[in-house]
Amino acid sequence: MTNDNTKRPTHRVYHEVKNKDGKTVRSTEIGAIWPKRSGSGFSMKLDYVPVDFTGWLDIRALEDAEEAQGGRQ
């Protein structure tokens, strides 16, 4: 199997739980996203999926400084 992804992810995936007012009360990083080399889409790798998957997925672009430090913080 070949890896059709670029070397580093361009986005991080977070699971967010919000309160009744819509404010995020918990945000947990759960994975990353890479653009496909072919340019036709993305690949997403989830490190885990929360058992109680009520909430939102938040996709955040990596900043250049964060990516230069090796990603996750």
N, CA, C and O of each residue as an XYZ file, in Angstrom:
292
protein
N       0.852     -1.174      0.000
C       0.000      0.000      0.000
C       0.900      1.239      0.000
O       1.853      1.313      0.776
N       0.605      2.197     -0.853
C       1.392      3.422     -0.901
C       0.681      4.522     -0.141
O      -0.544      4.536     -0.025
N       1.471      5.435      0.369
C       0.926      6.578      1.084
C       0.706      7.697      0.082
O       1.668      8.199     -0.499
N      -0.527      8.092     -0.130
C      -0.869      9.110     -1.129
C      -0.961     10.500     -0.497
O      -1.574     11.401     -1.069
N      -0.358     10.674      0.673
C      -0.474     11.935      1.390
C       0.849     12.688      1.381
O       1.908     12.099      1.169
N       0.778     13.997      1.613
C       1.993     14.768      1.779
C       2.627     14.375      3.107
O       2.010     13.683      3.916
N       3.844     14.812      3.325
C       4.600     14.374      4.488
C       3.999     14.849      5.818
O       3.984     14.085      6.783
N       3.514     16.066      5.888
C       2.984     16.605      7.139
C       1.510     16.989      6.980
O       1.070     17.384      5.900
N       0.766     16.867      8.067
C      -0.642     17.280      7.986
C      -0.758     18.790      7.853
O       0.119     19.532      8.295
N      -1.841     19.235      7.246
C      -2.089     20.672      7.102
C      -3.161     21.159      8.063
O      -3.306     22.363      8.278
N      -3.920     20.218      8.650
C      -4.998     20.571      9.571
C      -5.045     19.577     10.734
O      -4.619     18.429     10.600
N      -5.558     20.025     11.854
C      -5.814     19.165     13.006
C      -7.322     19.048     13.182
O      -8.069     19.967     12.849
N      -7.760     17.909     13.707
C      -9.182     17.650     13.936
C      -9.419     17.630     15.448
O      -8.711     16.947     16.188
N     -10.420     18.384     15.893
C     -10.768     18.458     17.312
C     -12.222     18.071     17.504
O     -13.073     18.387     16.673
N     -12.502     17.391     18.597
C     -13.880     17.107     19.001
C     -14.236     18.162     20.028
O     -13.540     18.317     21.031
N     -15.325     18.893     19.782
C     -15.739     19.964     20.689
C     -17.108     19.674     21.276
O     -18.027     19.239     20.583
N     -17.216     19.925     22.559
C     -18.489     19.844     23.263
C     -18.874     21.275     23.624
O     -18.071     22.019     24.187
N     -20.103     21.650     23.298
C     -20.569     23.017     23.534
C     -21.691     23.025     24.570
O     -22.424     22.047     24.721
N     -21.810     24.151     25.284
C     -22.908     24.278     26.255
C     -24.170     24.773     25.550
O     -24.184     24.926     24.329
N     -25.214     25.020     26.312
C     -26.499     25.430     25.721
C     -26.412     26.745     24.965
O     -27.209     27.000     24.062
N     -25.428     27.597     25.337
C     -25.253     28.884     24.667
C     -24.384     28.786     23.416
O     -24.161     29.786     22.733
N     -23.895     27.591     23.117
C     -23.060     27.403     21.942
C     -21.584     27.651     22.184
O     -20.791     27.612     21.242
N     -21.195     27.907     23.433
C     -19.795     28.145     23.764
C     -19.087     26.805     23.975
O     -19.618     25.907     24.629
N     -17.881     26.684     23.414
C     -17.109     25.446     23.565
C     -16.651     25.302     25.005
O     -16.003     26.192     25.556
N     -16.995     24.164     25.611
C     -16.583     23.910     26.988
C     -15.464     22.866     27.061
O     -14.778     22.759     28.077
N     -15.282     22.098     25.986
C     -14.188     21.120     25.942
C     -13.783     20.914     24.490
O     -14.629     20.738     23.613
N     -12.478     20.938     24.251
C     -11.937     20.724     22.916
C     -10.779     19.741     23.035
O      -9.808     20.003     23.745
N     -10.882     18.608     22.338
C      -9.868     17.566     22.417
C      -9.372     17.234     21.017
O     -10.164     16.937     20.123
N      -8.064     17.286     20.834
C      -7.502     16.923     19.533
C      -7.651     15.419     19.328
O      -7.275     14.623     20.189
N      -8.210     15.039     18.165
C      -8.435     13.612     17.924
C      -7.797     13.106     16.632
O      -7.842     11.905     16.367
N      -7.203     13.988     15.817
C      -6.601     13.510     14.579
C      -6.031     14.618     13.718
O      -5.854     15.750     14.168
N      -5.746     14.271     12.468
C      -5.128     15.216     11.541
C      -5.617     14.951     10.120
O      -6.173     13.894      9.820
N      -5.393     15.954      9.243
C      -5.809     15.868      7.842
C      -4.636     16.249      6.945
O      -3.910     17.207      7.211
N      -4.471     15.466      5.865
C      -3.453     15.709      4.858
C      -4.124     15.862      3.498
O      -5.069     15.133      3.199
N      -3.650     16.807      2.654
C      -4.159     16.845      1.277
C      -3.537     15.701      0.481
O      -2.382     15.340      0.707
N      -4.291     15.141     -0.437
C      -3.761     14.074     -1.296
C      -2.814     14.686     -2.321
O      -3.031     15.800     -2.798
N      -1.786     13.961     -2.645
C      -0.809     14.442     -3.631
C      -1.452     14.691     -4.976
O      -1.013     15.560     -5.730
N      -2.487     13.935     -5.280
C      -3.166     14.101     -6.564
C      -3.936     15.417     -6.632
O      -4.319     15.862     -7.714
N      -4.161     16.039     -5.467
C      -4.898     17.297     -5.425
C      -6.402     17.107     -5.417
O      -7.147     18.085     -5.479
N      -6.863     15.861     -5.342
C      -8.302     15.612     -5.405
C      -8.854     15.132     -4.065
O      -9.417     14.041     -3.965
N      -8.686     15.945     -3.062
C      -9.275     15.591     -1.782
C      -8.268     15.533     -0.653
O      -7.127     15.978     -0.779
N      -8.728     14.970      0.461
C      -7.939     14.915      1.682
C      -8.047     13.536      2.305
O      -8.980     12.785      2.018
N      -7.085     13.206      3.162
C      -7.148     12.004      3.981
C      -7.176     12.437      5.438
O      -6.466     13.361      5.835
N      -7.997     11.767      6.228
C      -8.100     12.098      7.645
C      -7.749     10.863      8.460
O      -8.245      9.770      8.189
N      -6.893     11.040      9.458
C      -6.542      9.964     10.373
C      -6.999     10.386     11.764
O      -6.552     11.401     12.298
N      -7.892      9.593     12.340
C      -8.341      9.860     13.701
C      -7.564      8.955     14.640
O      -7.515      7.741     14.442
N      -6.958      9.544     15.662
C      -6.230      8.769     16.663
C      -7.203      8.021     17.559
O      -6.902      6.925     18.031
N      -8.347      8.600     17.788
C      -9.425      7.923     18.496
C     -10.731      8.642     18.222
O     -10.741      9.796     17.792
N     -11.823      7.956     18.474
C     -13.153      8.534     18.324
C     -13.796      8.514     19.711
O     -13.896      7.452     20.326
N     -14.229      9.668     20.207
C     -14.849      9.701     21.537
C     -16.045      8.743     21.617
O     -16.820      8.621     20.669
N     -16.178      8.074     22.749
C     -17.284      7.137     22.948
C     -18.619      7.864     22.856
O     -19.543      7.393     22.193
N     -18.720      9.000     23.514
C     -19.924      9.827     23.455
C     -19.696     10.871     22.368
O     -19.210     11.968     22.642
N     -20.048     10.520     21.136
C     -19.717     11.393     20.011
C     -20.809     12.423     19.731
O     -21.120     12.703     18.573
N     -21.381     12.978     20.779
C     -22.254     14.133     20.575
C     -21.347     15.347     20.611
O     -20.463     15.431     21.463
N     -21.540     16.248     19.743
C     -20.683     17.428     19.682
C     -20.346     17.759     18.247
O     -21.053     17.367     17.319
N     -19.267     18.479     18.079
C     -18.860     18.993     16.775
C     -17.443     18.564     16.456
O     -16.627     18.368     17.356
N     -17.150     18.419     15.163
C     -15.772     18.272     14.725
C     -15.312     19.643     14.261
O     -15.986     20.297     13.465
N     -14.177     20.068     14.756
C     -13.609     21.358     14.384
C     -12.309     21.085     13.649
O     -11.413     20.438     14.191
N     -12.198     21.572     12.418
C     -11.007     21.393     11.603
C     -10.243     22.710     11.625
O     -10.767     23.748     11.220
N      -9.003     22.661     12.099
C      -8.194     23.884     12.216
C      -6.932     23.762     11.380
O      -6.207     22.771     11.468
N      -6.677     24.785     10.567
C      -5.446     24.817      9.771
C      -4.259     25.011     10.699
O      -4.342     25.739     11.688
N      -3.151     24.351     10.371
C      -1.931     24.515     11.155
C      -1.266     25.825     10.788
O      -1.253     26.218      9.621
N      -0.724     26.489     11.767
C       0.054     27.695     11.540
C       1.466     27.274     11.159
O       1.920     26.203     11.563
N       2.164     28.097     10.389
C       3.515     27.756      9.963
C       4.430     27.509     11.153
O       5.242     26.585     11.116
N       4.320     28.316     12.211
C       5.175     28.148     13.390
C       4.912     26.828     14.077
O       5.850     26.160     14.512
N       3.653     26.440     14.183
C       3.292     25.167     14.829
C       3.834     23.998     14.020
O       4.381     23.047     14.576
N       3.676     24.076     12.693
C       4.137     22.991     11.823
C       5.663     22.852     11.905
O       6.191     21.740     11.879
N       6.364     23.983     12.002
C       7.820     23.942     12.087
C       8.286     23.295     13.389
O       9.383     22.739     13.445
N       7.465     23.362     14.433
C       7.815     22.762     15.722
C       7.459     21.291     15.783
O       7.648     20.654     16.819
N       6.956     20.749     14.714
C       6.651     19.327     14.698
C       5.208     19.008     14.930
O       4.875     17.848     15.173
N       4.331     19.983     14.867
C       2.900     19.683     14.944
C       2.290     19.831     16.319
O       2.228     20.936     16.858
N       1.838     18.730     16.894
C       1.019     18.738     18.104
C       1.673     19.444     19.268
O       2.886     19.399     19.474
N       0.801     20.101     20.023
C       1.257     20.801     21.216
C       0.377     20.487     22.369
O       0.602     20.986     23.471
